[in-house]
Amino acid sequence: MQNNIQRVLEKNNLIPVVTINDLEEIDSIIQSLIKKGIFCIEVTLRTPCAFDALRQIKLNYSNQILLGVGTVINQQQIDQVKEIGVDFIVSPATSTNLLESLNKSGIPFITGVATPSDILLGMEAGCTYFKFFPANLFGGIDALKAYAQLFPEIKFCPTGGVKENTYNDYLSLPNVISVGGSWMLK
């Protein structure tokens, strides 16, 4: 299950979450990440040009950066990003249908959870890695400490409110494998 997302997360403990509003900004974004020693990006599907941005990054930077796509919530989006050839998928939520579709895609993926019920739903589908989202609204570090006791085999990638001055606190937790955020581009 999850099409080997573990390898992606272990190699990239910092995952920049990027919303691209204009294709002209792609080169500067990628160059900024590479200069910082970050070779991974999660492009969100929040703008009209997101799919074009994914295509452009895949075409021009596939040998330099691991291309992920975020905010994936349905089969149609999965089909589109599979055609583009993204390296991993991130979803903000978990559902039975979404988990089935993501698993069938063959692309490494991580789905979002916030509550114990979300985690249990994913576990029942065979998942052991989750995006904890939005971390700042659902208890942050304290929640992850509690989840370590309840679900010791589960690993998280918290996003949502993780900042430059807090990401190391998250990464110090034994159940956190990586963190995502937008601060890396500021």
C-alpha positions as CSV (number, residue, x, y, z in Angstrom):
1,M,0.0,0.0,0.0
2,Q,1.0,3.6,-0.7
3,N,3.3,2.5,-3.6
4,N,6.5,3.0,-1.6
5,I,6.0,6.6,-0.3
6,Q,8.4,5.7,2.5
7,R,11.4,6.1,0.1
8,V,10.2,9.6,-1.0
9,L,9.7,10.8,2.6
10,E,12.9,9.3,4.0
11,K,15.0,11.0,1.3
12,N,13.1,14.4,1.6
13,N,12.5,15.4,5.2
14,L,11.6,18.9,4.0
15,I,8.9,19.1,1.4
16,P,8.2,22.6,0.1
17,V,4.5,23.1,-0.6
18,V,4.2,25.5,-3.5
19,T,1.2,27.2,-5.1
20,I,2.2,28.4,-8.6
21,N,0.2,31.4,-9.9
22,D,2.2,32.1,-13.0
23,L,4.3,29.8,-15.1
24,E,6.9,32.5,-15.3
25,E,7.8,32.0,-11.6
26,I,8.7,28.3,-12.0
27,D,12.4,28.7,-12.9
28,S,13.1,31.0,-9.9
29,I,11.2,28.7,-7.5
30,I,13.1,25.6,-8.6
31,Q,16.5,27.4,-8.6
32,S,15.8,28.8,-5.1
33,L,15.0,25.3,-3.8
34,I,18.1,23.7,-5.4
35,K,20.4,26.5,-4.0
36,K,19.0,25.5,-0.5
37,G,19.8,21.9,-1.1
38,I,16.1,20.9,-1.5
39,F,15.4,18.5,-4.4
40,C,11.7,18.0,-3.9
41,I,8.6,20.0,-4.5
42,E,4.8,19.6,-3.9
43,V,2.9,21.7,-6.3
44,T,-0.7,22.3,-5.1
45,L,-3.7,22.0,-7.5
46,R,-5.1,25.3,-6.2
47,T,-4.6,27.5,-9.3
48,P,-5.8,27.4,-12.9
49,C,-2.2,26.9,-14.2
50,A,-1.3,24.0,-11.8
51,F,-1.4,21.2,-14.3
52,D,0.6,23.3,-16.8
53,A,3.1,24.0,-14.1
54,L,3.5,20.3,-13.3
55,R,4.0,19.6,-17.0
56,Q,6.7,22.3,-17.3
57,I,8.5,21.2,-14.2
58,K,8.5,17.6,-15.3
59,L,9.8,18.6,-18.8
60,N,12.5,20.9,-17.6
61,Y,13.6,19.6,-14.2
62,S,12.8,15.9,-13.9
63,N,16.5,15.1,-13.5
64,Q,17.0,17.7,-10.8
65,I,13.9,17.6,-8.6
66,L,11.3,15.1,-7.3
67,L,7.9,16.3,-8.5
68,G,5.0,15.9,-6.2
69,V,1.4,17.2,-6.5
70,G,-0.8,18.2,-3.7
71,T,-4.4,18.9,-3.0
72,V,-5.4,15.8,-5.0
73,I,-9.0,14.8,-4.1
74,N,-10.5,12.8,-6.9
75,Q,-10.0,10.2,-9.7
76,Q,-9.9,12.7,-12.5
77,Q,-7.0,14.5,-10.9
78,I,-5.2,11.2,-10.3
79,D,-5.6,10.4,-14.0
80,Q,-4.2,13.8,-15.0
81,V,-1.2,13.7,-12.8
82,K,-0.4,10.1,-13.8
83,E,-0.4,11.2,-17.4
84,I,2.1,14.0,-16.5
85,G,4.3,11.5,-14.7
86,V,4.5,13.0,-11.2
87,D,6.7,11.3,-8.7
88,F,4.3,11.4,-5.7
89,I,0.8,12.5,-4.8
90,V,-0.4,14.3,-1.6
91,S,-4.0,14.5,-0.6
92,P,-5.4,16.7,2.1
93,A,-7.9,14.0,3.3
94,T,-8.6,10.3,3.4
95,S,-11.6,8.4,2.1
96,T,-12.1,4.8,1.1
97,N,-12.6,5.6,-2.5
98,L,-9.7,8.0,-2.7
99,L,-7.3,5.4,-1.0
100,E,-8.4,2.8,-3.5
101,S,-7.8,5.1,-6.5
102,L,-4.4,6.3,-5.2
103,N,-3.3,2.7,-4.6
104,K,-4.3,1.7,-8.1
105,S,-2.4,4.6,-9.6
106,G,0.9,3.0,-8.9
107,I,2.3,6.4,-7.8
108,P,3.7,6.9,-4.3
109,F,1.1,8.7,-2.2
110,I,0.3,10.1,1.2
111,T,-3.2,11.1,2.4
112,G,-4.2,13.7,5.0
113,V,-5.5,12.9,8.4
114,A,-6.4,15.0,11.4
115,T,-8.3,12.7,13.8
116,P,-7.9,9.2,15.2
117,S,-10.8,8.1,13.1
118,D,-9.0,9.3,9.9
119,I,-5.9,7.4,10.9
120,L,-7.8,4.3,11.6
121,L,-9.6,4.5,8.2
122,G,-6.2,4.7,6.5
123,M,-4.7,2.0,8.6
124,E,-7.6,-0.3,7.7
125,A,-6.6,0.3,4.0
126,G,-3.0,-0.6,4.7
127,C,-1.5,2.9,5.1
128,T,1.2,3.6,7.6
129,Y,2.3,7.1,6.4
130,F,0.0,10.1,6.6
131,K,0.0,13.8,6.0
132,F,-1.1,15.4,9.4
133,F,-3.1,18.4,8.1
134,P,-3.7,21.1,9.1
135,A,-1.2,20.5,11.9
136,N,-1.6,23.9,13.5
137,L,-5.4,23.5,13.8
138,F,-5.5,20.0,15.1
139,G,-3.0,20.1,18.0
140,G,0.4,20.3,16.3
141,I,3.2,18.7,18.3
142,D,1.0,17.8,21.2
143,A,-1.4,15.8,19.0
144,L,1.5,14.0,17.3
145,K,2.9,13.0,20.7
146,A,-0.5,11.6,21.7
147,Y,-0.8,9.8,18.3
148,A,2.7,8.2,18.9
149,Q,1.2,6.5,21.9
150,L,-2.1,5.4,20.2
151,F,-0.5,4.5,16.8
152,P,3.2,3.6,17.4
153,E,3.6,2.1,13.9
154,I,2.4,5.2,12.1
155,K,4.6,8.0,10.6
156,F,3.5,11.5,9.8
157,C,4.4,14.4,7.5
158,P,2.8,17.4,9.2
159,T,1.9,20.4,7.1
160,G,-0.3,23.4,7.7
161,G,1.2,26.0,10.1
162,V,4.6,24.3,10.2
163,K,7.1,27.2,10.2
164,E,10.8,27.8,9.9
165,N,11.0,28.2,13.7
166,T,9.0,25.0,14.4
167,Y,9.9,22.5,11.8
168,N,12.9,21.1,13.8
169,D,10.6,20.5,16.8
170,Y,8.3,18.4,14.5
171,L,11.2,16.5,13.0
172,S,12.5,15.6,16.5
173,L,9.4,13.5,17.2
174,P,9.9,9.8,16.6
175,N,6.7,9.5,14.6
176,V,7.5,12.4,12.2
177,I,9.4,11.3,9.0
178,S,9.2,14.7,7.2
179,V,7.5,18.1,7.2
180,G,5.9,20.2,4.6
181,G,5.5,23.9,4.3
182,S,5.7,27.1,2.3
183,W,8.3,28.9,4.5
184,M,11.1,27.3,2.4
185,L,10.4,29.8,-0.4
186,K,10.2,32.9,1.7
